[in-house]
């Protein structure tokens, strides 16, 4: 068991580290988009029920996730 841990510890640490970095980059991109737009994303989606903006925001998150994944994968 100790040998397995020794062999796989580095991979687990790398995976956790890349996951944290990827999540931070995604949150940073979302924060930048929130600051750039002239309206409140939360108000438009939650209060005004703007479905179109929700779809665009979902596509943005998926696109950024794919870009981050490709950058991490190399």
Buried (B, 14 or more C-beta within 10 A) or exposed (E): EEEEEEEEEEEEEEEEEBEEEBEEBBEEBBEEBEEEEEEEBEEBBEEEEBEEBBEEBEEBBEEBBEBBEEEBEE
